[in-house]
């Protein structure tokens, strides 16, 4: 997907500053933790006519917490978002690459009875955040664009098609930056920021066959705006296409 909207994201400005202007005007935070590997294998093909030296691929690695409906806040699992951006026909544009996330276990499983899933593996339940067909990384101040998401619900008793939300009725994640960007590495150039969304609504479960109502009850969905939240810490690194 190519979009011709201007992605004014401060983390990108910070990283560009590392390369072009040095660090004098940027917030710098030394990181004692080793950097995770940044995989650029999902960088999308840039549009026909695009100049590789003017396009960059960006890899954002995030982790944090998520609260869905009545479900208690829990870890998201590690996520990696990849996209490209650059000029096209005289206008800024972007191309989505991928969103890959690790599944994370839901405590107390499918039925929500403490400890029962530990004794009966069939009742184990995991969830995984997935892309739901739309992403726009245009920022306006601290508003960091919009991504459409769905939550894959995974259990031995559920079909592989079971999700909360889908491409037609997604979770519309519109995060606000809450801190940063801070440059935590100059070689390679990596920036860190935090963001959260406490306003999104969550649609009902779909594709769970006879278990839709059970999944809805377990998660407390559908839920209105303001009843769910996601908080993420994100590291971002980018490469120009002519240097890949």
C-alpha positions as CSV (number, residue, x, y, z in Angstrom):
1,X,0.0,0.0,0.0
2,X,1.4,3.4,-1.0
3,X,0.1,6.5,0.7
4,X,0.9,10.1,-0.3
5,X,0.6,11.7,3.1
6,X,3.4,13.4,4.9
7,X,4.8,11.3,7.8
8,X,6.3,14.0,10.1
9,X,7.5,11.6,12.8
10,X,9.9,13.0,15.4
11,X,11.9,9.7,15.8
12,X,12.8,9.9,12.1
13,X,13.9,13.5,12.5
14,X,16.1,12.5,15.4
15,X,17.8,9.7,13.5
16,X,18.2,12.0,10.5
17,X,19.9,14.4,12.8
18,X,22.3,11.8,14.0
19,X,23.5,11.3,10.4
20,X,23.3,14.9,9.1
21,X,23.6,17.3,11.9
22,X,25.2,15.5,14.8
23,X,23.7,15.2,18.3
24,X,23.9,18.8,19.6
25,X,20.2,19.4,19.5
26,X,18.9,15.9,20.3
27,X,18.1,14.3,23.6
28,X,20.6,11.6,24.3
29,X,20.2,8.6,26.6
30,X,22.9,6.0,27.0
31,X,21.4,2.5,27.0
32,X,23.0,-0.1,29.2
33,X,21.0,-2.8,27.6
34,X,22.2,-4.4,24.4
35,X,20.3,-3.4,21.2
36,X,18.0,-6.1,19.8
37,X,18.8,-7.2,16.2
38,X,17.0,-5.1,13.6
39,X,15.8,-7.3,10.7
40,X,15.3,-5.4,7.4
41,X,14.2,-8.5,5.5
42,X,10.5,-7.3,5.4
43,X,11.3,-4.0,3.8
44,X,8.8,-3.6,1.0
45,X,9.6,-2.9,-2.7
46,X,9.5,0.8,-3.4
47,X,7.1,2.1,-6.1
48,X,8.1,2.2,-9.7
49,X,9.9,5.5,-10.4
50,X,11.0,6.0,-6.8
51,X,14.7,6.9,-6.3
52,X,16.3,4.4,-3.9
53,X,18.7,7.0,-2.4
54,X,15.6,9.1,-1.4
55,X,13.7,6.2,0.2
56,X,14.4,4.6,3.5
57,X,13.1,1.5,5.2
58,X,12.2,1.9,8.9
59,X,12.1,-0.9,11.5
60,X,10.2,-0.2,14.7
61,X,10.5,-2.7,17.5
62,X,8.0,-2.4,20.3
63,X,6.9,-4.0,23.6
64,X,4.6,-3.0,26.3
65,X,1.2,-3.7,27.8
66,X,-2.3,-4.0,26.5
67,X,-5.7,-4.0,28.2
68,X,-8.7,-5.3,26.2
69,X,-12.2,-4.8,27.6
70,X,-12.5,-6.6,30.9
71,X,-9.3,-8.5,30.6
72,X,-6.5,-7.3,33.0
73,X,-3.5,-5.5,31.6
74,X,-0.8,-7.8,30.4
75,X,2.3,-7.8,28.1
76,X,1.9,-7.4,24.4
77,X,4.7,-9.6,23.3
78,X,7.5,-8.2,21.1
79,X,6.3,-6.6,17.9
80,X,8.2,-5.5,14.8
81,X,6.7,-3.0,12.3
82,X,8.4,-2.4,9.0
83,X,7.5,0.2,6.3
84,X,9.2,2.4,3.7
85,X,8.8,6.1,3.0
86,X,10.1,8.7,0.5
87,X,9.1,11.1,-2.2
88,X,6.9,9.9,-5.2
89,X,5.9,12.2,-8.0
90,X,6.9,15.2,-6.0
91,X,4.9,14.2,-2.9
92,X,5.9,12.2,0.3
93,X,4.6,8.6,0.3
94,X,4.8,5.4,2.3
95,X,4.6,1.7,1.7
96,X,3.6,-0.7,4.4
97,X,5.9,-3.8,4.9
98,X,4.8,-6.0,7.8
99,X,3.7,-6.2,11.4
100,X,5.0,-9.3,13.2
101,X,4.2,-10.0,16.8
102,X,4.9,-12.7,19.3
103,X,1.9,-14.4,20.9
104,X,1.5,-13.8,24.6
105,X,-0.3,-16.1,27.1
106,X,-3.5,-15.0,28.6
107,X,-3.5,-15.9,32.4
108,X,-6.2,-18.4,33.4
109,X,-6.9,-19.4,29.8
110,X,-10.1,-19.6,27.8
111,X,-12.5,-19.9,30.8
112,X,-10.8,-17.4,33.1
113,X,-10.7,-19.9,36.0
114,X,-7.5,-19.5,38.0
115,X,-5.0,-22.3,37.4
116,X,-7.4,-24.4,35.3
117,X,-5.4,-23.9,32.1
118,X,-2.3,-25.3,33.8
119,X,-4.1,-28.6,34.5
120,X,-5.9,-28.8,31.2
121,X,-3.7,-27.7,28.2
122,X,-6.8,-27.6,26.0
123,X,-8.0,-24.5,27.9
124,X,-4.8,-22.6,27.4
125,X,-5.2,-19.3,25.5
126,X,-2.8,-16.9,23.8
127,X,-3.3,-13.7,21.9
128,X,-1.3,-12.0,19.1
129,X,-1.6,-8.5,17.7
130,X,-1.9,-8.5,13.9
131,X,-2.2,-6.0,11.1
132,X,-5.7,-5.3,9.9
133,X,-5.2,-3.8,6.5
134,X,-4.4,-0.1,7.1
135,X,-1.5,2.0,8.4
136,X,-0.8,5.7,8.1
137,X,2.3,7.0,9.9
138,X,1.5,10.7,9.4
139,X,2.0,12.5,12.7
140,X,0.4,15.7,14.0
141,X,2.3,16.9,17.1
142,X,2.4,13.9,19.5
143,X,-0.4,12.1,17.6
144,X,1.5,9.3,15.8
145,X,-0.8,8.3,13.0
146,X,-3.2,5.4,12.9
147,X,-2.9,1.6,12.5
148,X,-5.7,-0.8,12.2
149,X,-5.2,-3.9,14.2
150,X,-6.9,-7.2,15.2
151,X,-6.2,-9.7,18.0
152,X,-5.7,-13.3,17.0
153,X,-7.1,-15.5,19.8
154,X,-5.2,-18.8,19.9
155,X,-6.3,-22.0,21.8
156,X,-6.5,-25.7,21.0
157,X,-10.3,-25.4,21.2
158,X,-10.6,-22.4,18.8
159,X,-10.3,-22.4,15.0
160,X,-7.3,-20.5,13.5
161,X,-9.8,-17.9,12.1
162,X,-10.8,-16.6,15.6
163,X,-10.0,-12.9,16.0
164,X,-11.2,-9.9,18.0
165,X,-11.9,-7.4,15.2
166,X,-11.0,-8.0,11.6
167,X,-10.0,-6.0,8.5
168,X,-13.6,-4.7,8.1
169,X,-14.1,-3.8,11.7
170,X,-10.6,-3.3,13.3
171,X,-9.2,-1.9,16.4
172,X,-8.2,1.6,15.4
173,X,-5.0,2.3,17.2
174,X,-4.1,6.1,17.3
175,X,-1.2,6.4,19.7
176,X,0.1,9.6,21.4
177,X,3.8,9.9,22.0
178,X,4.4,10.2,25.7
179,X,8.2,10.6,25.8
180,X,11.2,10.9,23.4
181,X,12.5,10.5,20.9
182,X,15.8,9.8,22.7
183,X,18.9,8.7,20.7
184,X,20.2,5.7,22.5
185,X,22.8,4.6,20.0
186,X,24.7,6.5,17.3
187,X,26.4,3.4,15.7
188,X,24.0,2.1,14.5
189,X,21.6,5.1,14.9
190,X,18.7,4.0,17.1
191,X,16.1,6.2,18.8
192,X,13.6,5.3,21.5
193,X,10.2,6.7,22.3
194,X,7.1,5.7,24.2
195,X,3.5,5.9,23.1
196,X,0.0,5.0,24.3
197,X,-3.6,4.9,23.2
198,X,-6.3,4.9,25.9
199,X,-9.2,5.8,23.7
200,X,-9.8,3.0,21.2
201,X,-12.9,0.9,21.0
202,X,-12.6,-2.9,20.7
203,X,-15.1,-4.8,18.4
204,X,-16.5,-8.3,19.1
205,X,-14.9,-11.6,18.3
206,X,-15.3,-13.2,14.8
207,X,-14.5,-16.5,13.2
208,X,-14.5,-18.4,16.4
209,X,-17.4,-20.6,15.2
210,X,-19.4,-21.8,18.2
211,X,-17.1,-20.0,20.6
212,X,-17.7,-16.4,19.6
213,X,-19.9,-15.7,22.7
214,X,-17.4,-17.4,25.0
215,X,-14.5,-15.3,23.7
216,X,-16.6,-12.1,23.9
217,X,-17.4,-12.8,27.5
218,X,-13.8,-13.8,28.4
219,X,-12.4,-10.5,27.0
220,X,-15.4,-8.3,27.8
221,X,-15.9,-7.2,24.2
222,X,-17.2,-5.4,22.4
223,X,-16.0,-2.5,24.6
224,X,-16.5,1.2,24.2
225,X,-13.8,3.8,23.6
226,X,-11.8,4.5,26.8
227,X,-12.2,1.0,28.3
228,X,-9.0,-0.4,26.7
229,X,-5.4,0.7,26.4
230,X,-2.0,-0.1,24.9
231,X,1.3,1.3,26.1
232,X,4.5,0.7,24.1
233,X,8.2,1.4,24.2
234,X,9.6,1.6,20.7
235,X,13.1,1.5,19.2
236,X,13.4,2.7,15.6
237,X,16.2,2.2,13.1
238,X,16.3,3.0,9.4
239,X,18.3,2.4,6.2
240,X,18.3,4.0,2.8
241,X,17.3,1.7,0.0
242,X,20.5,2.4,-2.0
243,X,22.6,1.2,1.0
244,X,20.7,-2.1,1.6
